[in-house]
């Protein structure tokens, strides 16, 4: 049951234009010499295998051109171009294959819960949307990128950062899609309101899978959930409930060689590993590693394995990097980011890098950005952390 690197790629086009055509639009219309390939269109792995212009401003304009090529308009962005991404906690990161960049959504900074969108091009974070036309501000949203439909999917989350006893109306049950230019609210039946749910896109079956999370009881206590739902681009449907124990703060990602979406850990903390293949859950690791709550995880095609980092180990924030090869987790002897949880991470397919941003260690909230290249971590955006304060959000 080894996990070899996937050796497949399917060509992807955006609005009938190839990546080369889109680059020609950028260079021809904007006249920007030396603009890099940060907005090139990327493919998606999808076969199962067992075994001095201002760079930030230019990037933002380039994204607007891509959106216009696909939708005929630049959307409802309210970014000014002068924003700088600071500390962030309880946010989400996904890879947007239509623009070939990692996208950050929501979370909380040192002052407030946020609703904004940012992109990472490998050099800088750029504000993509900060308008009030999309999802309300939230922390711990469930997110996934639907590659077949070129949509960022957002479900649920918490209106506040943690809440207080008696806060029974802070959790959300709304579904939104970002099409690259504007937000769309999806109506109809949905999973119950929750936060800290795990969610990932399965390109084999073209389904977004959601599992677990927590809700608040009438007395303010936390109730963990163990239900499984799927989004097919049109509607939500509840699936098999026999599987992992109810939990929140688990990590989830699609692994082509595992045959489905993989779930690891969660509150407790837990250390079990499960796979959802579209029909049922299967436990796939015989000997559990130490449990982790709110760690981050990705499938690393460079080494053909799952890799994860950080989380809460039951006593303190953890900082180890772990890899799942076959059916065994092993800790790697590599230096990396400071110990933290509530960070967010996504695998940048175009650049073959796993991108991690933010989080906190209980004392400080972080704004640094790190990248994993398959063998080592590199801090690509240093940023001074801010001391964490109790400010009610």
Secondary structure as UniProt FT lines:
FT   TURN            15..16
FT   HELIX           19..30
FT   TURN            33..34
FT   TURN            38..39
FT   HELIX           55..71
FT   TURN            75..76
FT   STRAND          92..96
FT   TURN            97..100
FT   STRAND          101..108
FT   STRAND          113..120
FT   STRAND          125..129
FT   STRAND          142..146
FT   TURN            147..150
FT   STRAND          151..158
FT   TURN            165..166
FT   STRAND          171..178
FT   STRAND          183..186
FT   STRAND          194..195
FT   STRAND          198..202
FT   TURN            203..206
FT   STRAND          207..216
FT   TURN            218..219
FT   STRAND          222..231
FT   STRAND          236..238
FT   STRAND          251..255
FT   HELIX           256..258
FT   STRAND          260..266
FT   TURN            267..269
FT   STRAND          270..276
FT   STRAND          281..283
FT   STRAND          296..300
FT   TURN            301..304
FT   STRAND          305..312
FT   STRAND          317..325
FT   TURN            326..327
FT   STRAND          328..331
FT   STRAND          344..348
FT   TURN            349..352
FT   STRAND          353..357
FT   STRAND          364..365
FT   STRAND          369..372
FT   STRAND          377..381
FT   STRAND          386..387
//
